[in-house]
């Protein structure tokens, strides 16, 4: 019986990890793939390795929270399999609506429903987690706002990320030992920016592993008949990698979903900010969605760039009638490599004609799923464990 249940749990874990890999690989590597800097297969391989590294190290803190922190008893194997079912159901619902699922939040909701049904919910821990869910979008937005208003325009003027024709590096076979050398059109600037893009992509993959591997691994680990933590992490990683090599290819073609409509340089700022927030929260054991920090950082950078025509004094005094706020300022291709207008001055015509950076309806759709996803999983799990108390 235990072996059959464990086999079902492994299949459910693979399903969850497979879907996580399909969505998160596109978000992490979509912009570099779209810019022609890295190939899809290379991106999937790097994603698999650094996801494993993130899950094996920082992700263990999140696993402890999911397995032992949210409820006052250990998460049993039978309950863990049921939780995996609700996570998979949450992913299915999100896919139907075309919104990246907040997997970590759905996982927490399912375990919280178990705790409510059995009277074992740790209210202090769950309150702390929810508090971070409220604070994280605000932090991402304001960090993005500062970057978009003060940092991005200056960096954009000095740094351009271009991909020349031909290979980046080749092998010089003139000597006894082949030596790597520049490709026919490679410059030091291109090599340097490519290395930076690779490093940032690997960092974000590490962050994705720290936050997402526990969602597929924790319900299988511990308890009577459960898998060892190390084994559960390896299974979850392989499933995420499988998703990265298969269904993520289409996501990467769209250049990373919500990152697709902004320049690669701005996307790198988003990736660093979102990854740092997610990695820090995972390190302190808070289950958090990488998508949450990513989306709100994009919104913040767009808002910060758009408010440059207004000085802080004008904002406080509300004397802003003559200044036009342009959400599309950061997407204006004509501005790449050119100095932005100083703060308090009107934007150039090409910026005023730029399209919107983000769709407010889409943002509300994301936020709605952040609320609906964990709420639905909590209610479903609560009803399930009330009707079938023996499962817990």
Residue pairs with C-beta under 8 A, 6 or more apart in sequence:
2 77
2 224
2 225
5 77
5 78
5 81
5 225
6 77
6 220
6 225
6 226
6 227
8 81
9 77
9 80
9 81
9 84
9 219
9 220
10 220
10 227
10 235
12 81
12 84
12 85
12 88
13 84
13 216
13 217
13 219
13 220
13 232
13 235
13 236
13 239
14 216
14 235
14 238
14 239
14 242
15 84
15 88
15 239
16 84
16 87
16 88
16 91
16 103
16 215
16 216
16 236
16 239
17 213
17 216
17 235
17 236
17 237
17 238
17 239
17 240
17 242
17 243
18 239
18 240
18 242
18 243
18 246
18 247
19 88
19 91
19 95
19 101
19 243
19 247
20 91
20 103
20 212
20 215
20 216
20 239
20 240
20 243
21 47
21 51
21 239
21 240
21 241
21 242
21 243
21 244
21 247
21 248
22 243
22 244
22 246
22 247
22 248
22 251
23 100
23 101
23 243
23 248
23 251
23 257
23 291
24 47
24 51
24 208
24 212
24 240
24 244
24 248
24 290
25 43
25 44
25 47
25 240
25 243
25 244
25 248
25 251
25 252
26 248
26 250
26 251
26 252
26 254
26 256
26 257
27 100
27 208
27 251
27 256
27 257
27 258
27 259
27 290
27 291
27 294
28 43
28 47
28 201
28 204
28 205
28 208
28 256
28 271
29 38
29 40
29 43
29 44
29 46
29 47
29 201
29 205
29 252
29 256
30 251
30 252
30 254
30 255
30 256
30 257
30 259
30 260
31 255
31 256
31 259
31 260
31 264
31 267
31 268
31 271
32 38
32 43
32 197
32 198
32 201
32 264
33 39
33 40
33 43
33 252
33 253
33 255
33 256
34 252
34 253
34 255
34 256
34 260
34 264
35 161
35 163
35 197
35 264
36 163
37 161
37 163
37 194
37 197
37 198
37 264
38 46
38 197
38 198
38 201
40 248
40 249
40 252
41 245
43 201
43 244
43 252
44 241
44 244
44 245
44 248
44 249
46 198
46 201
46 202
46 205
47 205
47 208
47 240
47 241
47 244
47 248
48 237
48 238
48 240
48 241
48 244
48 245
49 205
50 202
50 203
50 205
50 206
50 209
51 205
51 206
51 208
51 209
51 212
51 213
51 237
51 240
51 241
52 209
52 213
52 233
52 234
52 237
52 241
53 206
53 209
54 205
54 206
54 207
54 208
54 209
54 210
54 211
54 213
54 279
54 282
55 209
55 210
55 212
55 213
55 214
55 217
55 233
55 236
55 237
56 209
56 213
56 230
56 233
57 210
58 206
58 210
58 279
58 282
58 283
59 209
59 210
59 211
59 213
59 214
59 217
59 233
59 282
60 214
60 229
60 233
61 282
61 283
61 284
61 285
62 104
62 210
62 211
62 214
62 218
62 282
62 285
62 286
62 287
63 214
63 217
63 218
63 221
63 229
63 233
64 285
65 125
65 129
65 285
65 286
65 287
66 75
66 107
66 108
66 111
66 214
66 215
66 218
66 219
66 287
67 74
67 75
67 218
67 221
67 222
68 74
68 75
68 222
69 122
69 125
69 285
70 108
70 111
70 112
70 115
70 121
70 122
70 125
70 126
70 129
71 111
71 114
71 115
71 118
71 120
71 121
71 122
72 115
72 120
72 121
72 122
73 118
73 120
74 222
74 223
75 83
75 111
75 114
75 218
75 219
75 222
75 223
76 223
76 224
76 226
76 392
77 220
77 223
77 224
77 225
77 226
78 391
78 392
79 114
79 219
79 223
79 385
79 391
79 392
80 218
80 219
80 220
80 221
80 223
80 226
81 219
82 110
82 114
82 381
82 384
82 385
82 391
83 107
83 110
83 111
83 114
83 219
83 381
84 216
84 219
84 220
86 106
86 109
86 110
86 113
86 377
86 380
86 381
86 384
87 103
87 106
87 107
87 110
87 215
87 216
87 219
87 377
89 377
89 380
90 101
90 103
90 106
90 109
90 110
90 373
90 376
90 377
91 101
91 103
91 106
93 101
93 373
93 376
94 100
94 101
94 102
94 369
94 373
95 101
97 365
97 369
99 365
99 366
99 369
100 257
100 258
100 291
100 366
101 369
101 373
102 289
102 291
102 292
102 369
102 370
102 373
102 374
103 212
103 215
103 289
104 211
104 212
104 214
104 215
104 287
104 288
104 289
105 133
105 287
105 289
105 292
105 370
105 373
105 374
106 215
106 373
106 374
106 377
107 214
107 215
107 218
107 219
107 287
107 377
108 126
108 129
108 287
108 374
109 373
109 374
109 375
109 376
109 377
109 378
109 381
110 377
110 378
110 380
110 381
111 381
112 121
112 126
112 374
112 378
112 381
113 377
113 378
113 379
113 380
113 381
113 382
113 383
113 384
113 385
114 120
114 381
114 382
114 385
114 392
115 121
115 122
115 126
116 378
116 382
117 381
117 382
117 384
117 385
117 386
117 389
117 392
118 385
118 389
118 392
128 286
129 286
129 287
132 281
132 286
132 288
133 288
133 292
133 370
136 277
136 281
136 288
136 292
136 293
136 296
137 292
137 293
137 295
137 296
137 367
138 296
139 277
139 293
140 273
140 274
140 277
140 292
140 293
140 294
140 295
140 296
140 297
140 300
141 296
141 297
141 299
141 300
141 303
142 300
143 273
143 277
143 297
143 300
144 269
144 270
144 273
144 296
144 297
144 298
144 299
144 300
144 301
144 302
144 303
144 304
145 300
145 301
145 303
145 304
145 307
146 300
146 304
147 269
147 273
147 300
147 301
147 304
148 300
148 301
148 302
148 303
148 304
148 305
148 306
148 330
149 304
149 305
149 307
149 308
149 343
150 304
151 269
152 265
152 266
152 269
152 301
152 304
152 305
152 330
153 305
153 308
153 339
153 340
154 340
155 265
156 263
156 265
156 266
156 335
156 336
156 337
156 340
157 337
157 338
157 339
157 340
159 193
159 265
160 189
160 265
160 336
160 337
161 193
161 197
161 264
161 265
162 190
162 193
163 190
164 183
164 185
164 186
164 187
164 190
165 184
165 185
166 183
166 184
166 185
166 186
167 183
167 184
167 186
168 182
168 183
168 186
168 190
168 191
168 194
169 180
169 181
169 182
169 183
169 186
169 191
170 180
170 181
170 182
170 183
170 184
171 178
171 179
171 180
171 181
172 178
172 179
172 180
172 181
182 191
196 268
197 264
197 268
200 268
200 271
200 272
200 275
201 271
203 271
203 272
203 275
204 271
204 272
204 274
204 275
204 290
206 275
206 279
207 274
207 275
207 276
207 278
207 279
207 282
207 290
208 278
208 290
209 237
209 240
210 278
210 279
210 282
210 283
211 278
211 281
211 282
211 287
211 288
211 289
211 290
212 240
212 290
213 233
213 236
213 237
213 240
214 236
214 287
215 236
215 287
216 232
216 235
216 236
216 239
216 240
217 229
217 232
217 233
217 235
217 236
218 232
220 226
220 227
220 232
220 235
221 227
221 228
221 229
221 232
222 229
226 232
227 235
251 257
254 260
256 267
258 294
258 295
258 298
258 358
258 362
259 267
259 270
259 271
259 294
259 298
261 331
261 357
261 358
262 270
262 298
262 301
262 302
262 330
262 331
262 357
263 330
263 331
263 333
263 336
265 336
266 301
266 330
269 297
269 301
270 294
270 297
270 298
270 301
271 294
273 293
273 297
274 290
274 293
274 294
274 297
275 290
277 288
277 293
277 297
278 288
278 290
278 293
281 288
282 288
289 370
291 366
292 370
295 363
295 366
298 357
298 358
299 358
299 363
301 330
302 327
302 329
302 330
302 357
302 358
303 327
305 329
305 330
305 357
306 325
306 326
306 327
306 328
306 329
306 330
306 357
307 315
307 325
308 329
308 340
308 341
308 342
308 343
308 344
308 347
309 323
309 324
309 325
309 326
309 341
309 343
309 344
309 345
309 346
309 347
310 320
310 323
310 325
310 343
310 344
311 343
311 344
314 320
314 323
314 344
323 346
324 346
324 347
324 352
326 347
326 351
326 352
326 354
327 356
327 357
327 358
328 351
328 354
328 355
328 356
328 357
329 335
329 347
329 351
329 354
329 357
330 357
331 354
331 355
331 357
332 350
332 351
332 353
332 354
334 348
334 350
334 351
335 348
335 350
335 351
340 347
341 347
341 348
341 351
384 391
385 391
385 392
